[in-house]
Amino acid sequence: MICMGYANLSAGDIEKVKTIEKEMNITLLAYEVPTYSNLKDDDLKKIKDLEKDLGLSLVAYEV
């Protein structure tokens, strides 16, 4: 699974996206692939326990 965050775009890049959106009558979302966190075994266990408790999948990445 790849979990992405919204991309930080320059004003010029935003205008390019808006132009294509307008031409094609669509909405585009810009994402960046994050850097995944290197977790210690204890931290990974905490996250796995939380996943089990919540019934969800969680992804840890650097901020």
ROBAVEX-670566 format. One record per residue: residue number from 1; residue in three letters; y, z, x of N, C-alpha, C, CB in turn. Coordinates in pm, whole numbers. Glycine has a CB too. Layout:
SITE;NUM;ALA;Y;Z;X;Y;Z;X;Y;Z;X;Y;Z;X $
...
***
This chain:
SITE;1;MET;-117;0;85;0;0;0;123;0;89;0;122;-96 $
SITE;2;ILE;220;-78;53;347;-80;125;454;-26;33;382;-223;174 $
SITE;3;CYS;524;74;81;632;133;3;762;98;72;616;289;-11 $
SITE;4;MET;852;36;0;976;-10;60;1095;58;-4;988;-160;48 $
SITE;5;GLY;1203;63;70;1329;115;18;1428;2;7;1384;227;108 $
SITE;6;TYR;1530;24;-73;1632;-78;-88;1697;-110;46;1738;-32;-189 $
SITE;7;ALA;1724;-236;69;1784;-281;194;1934;-253;196;1757;-431;216 $
SITE;8;ASN;1985;-230;314;2130;-217;334;2181;-355;372;2166;-108;444 $
SITE;9;LEU;2258;-416;283;2308;-552;306;2457;-550;335;2279;-641;184 $
SITE;10;SER;2498;-644;417;2641;-662;443;2705;-726;320;2665;-749;571 $
SITE;11;ALA;2835;-721;313;2906;-782;200;2875;-932;193;3059;-760;214 $
SITE;12;GLY;2864;-996;307;2832;-1140;310;2693;-1168;257;2845;-1193;451 $
SITE;13;ASP;2598;-1083;296;2461;-1101;248;2452;-1078;97;2366;-1005;322 $
SITE;14;ILE;2526;-982;48;2528;-956;-97;2580;-1078;-172;2615;-832;-130 $
SITE;15;GLU;2683;-1140;-120;2737;-1260;-184;2636;-1374;-185;2865;-1304;-113 $
SITE;16;LYS;2559;-1388;-76;2455;-1491;-72;2349;-1466;-179;2389;-1495;67 $
SITE;17;VAL;2310;-1340;-193;2210;-1304;-295;2266;-1332;-434;2169;-1155;-282 $
SITE;18;LYS;2391;-1292;-458;2453;-1315;-589;2461;-1463;-623;2594;-1254;-593 $
SITE;19;THR;2488;-1546;-523;2497;-1690;-545;2364;-1746;-593;2542;-1761;-416 $
SITE;20;ILE;2256;-1707;-525;2122;-1754;-564;2085;-1699;-702;2016;-1711;-460 $
SITE;21;GLU;2117;-1573;-727;2088;-1515;-859;2155;-1595;-970;2134;-1367;-864 $
SITE;22;LYS;2281;-1629;-947;2358;-1702;-1047;2301;-1843;-1067;2507;-1710;-1006 $
SITE;23;GLU;2270;-1911;-957;2216;-2047;-964;2083;-2051;-1039;2197;-2103;-822 $
SITE;24;MET;1999;-1950;-1017;1864;-1950;-1072;1850;-1866;-1198;1767;-1902;-969 $
SITE;25;ASN;1958;-1796;-1236;1956;-1707;-1352;1843;-1603;-1341;1941;-1789;-1482 $
SITE;26;ILE;1841;-1535;-1225;1741;-1433;-1197;1809;-1311;-1137;1631;-1487;-1102 $
SITE;27;THR;1734;-1203;-1123;1779;-1084;-1052;1689;-1064;-931;1779;-957;-1144 $
SITE;28;LEU;1748;-1048;-814;1673;-1024;-692;1697;-880;-646;1714;-1124;-581 $
SITE;29;LEU;1594;-818;-591;1604;-687;-529;1572;-703;-381;1508;-584;-596 $
SITE;30;ALA;1653;-645;-295;1632;-654;-151;1573;-523;-100;1766;-686;-78 $
SITE;31;TYR;1457;-534;-35;1388;-417;17;1370;-426;167;1253;-400;-50 $
SITE;32;GLU;1361;-311;231;1327;-302;373;1196;-227;385;1441;-232;454 $
SITE;33;VAL;1113;-269;478;988;-198;504;1021;-75;588;883;-290;577 $
SITE;34;PRO;980;44;544;1014;166;617;925;188;738;1003;286;524 $
SITE;35;THR;966;281;823;883;326;934;803;444;884;969;365;1060 $
SITE;36;TYR;672;429;883;587;536;832;585;654;928;445;484;810 $
SITE;37;SER;578;772;873;580;895;950;445;920;1016;618;1013;861 $
SITE;38;ASN;448;967;1139;326;1012;1207;312;1160;1178;332;983;1363 $
SITE;39;LEU;218;1193;1092;203;1331;1047;101;1408;1130;162;1334;901 $
SITE;40;LYS;128;1538;1144;30;1628;1206;-81;1649;1104;96;1764;1249 $
SITE;41;ASP;-198;1685;1152;-313;1705;1064;-284;1805;953;-433;1751;1144 $
SITE;42;ASP;-215;1915;986;-183;2016;885;-90;1960;778;-118;2139;951 $
SITE;43;ASP;7;1882;820;101;1822;725;31;1720;635;217;1755;799 $
SITE;44;LEU;-58;1642;694;-133;1544;617;-220;1613;512;-220;1458;709 $
SITE;45;LYS;-281;1725;549;-362;1800;452;-276;1849;336;-433;1918;521 $
SITE;46;LYS;-156;1899;366;-65;1946;260;-34;1833;162;67;2001;322 $
SITE;47;ILE;-9;1715;216;25;1601;131;-97;1559;49;75;1482;216 $
SITE;48;LYS;-214;1555;112;-335;1519;38;-364;1619;-73;-455;1510;134 $
SITE;49;ASP;-343;1749;-46;-362;1851;-149;-265;1830;-265;-344;1991;-90 $
SITE;50;LEU;-141;1797;-233;-40;1771;-336;-77;1647;-417;99;1754;-273 $
SITE;51;GLU;-123;1542;-351;-168;1422;-422;-277;1457;-523;-220;1317;-323 $
SITE;52;LYS;-372;1536;-478;-483;1575;-566;-430;1657;-684;-589;1657;-488 $
SITE;53;ASP;-340;1750;-658;-282;1835;-762;-203;1754;-864;-192;1941;-699 $
SITE;54;LEU;-126;1654;-816;-40;1575;-903;-110;1453;-963;80;1530;-826 $
SITE;55;GLY;-223;1413;-903;-290;1292;-948;-212;1167;-912;-313;1297;-1096 $
SITE;56;LEU;-145;1171;-797;-61;1060;-751;-95;1022;-609;86;1096;-761 $
SITE;57;SER;-47;908;-567;-52;869;-426;88;884;-369;-105;723;-408 $
SITE;58;LEU;98;948;-254;227;969;-189;229;898;-55;256;1121;-170 $
SITE;59;VAL;346;851;-14;363;784;113;474;855;188;395;633;94 $
SITE;60;ALA;449;889;315;549;957;398;608;857;497;486;1079;474 $
SITE;61;TYR;740;849;500;804;765;600;932;830;651;835;626;542 $
SITE;62;GLU;973;787;767;1090;844;834;1217;810;757;1100;792;980 $
SITE;63;VAL;1313;900;762;1442;875;697;1550;853;798;1480;991;606 $
***
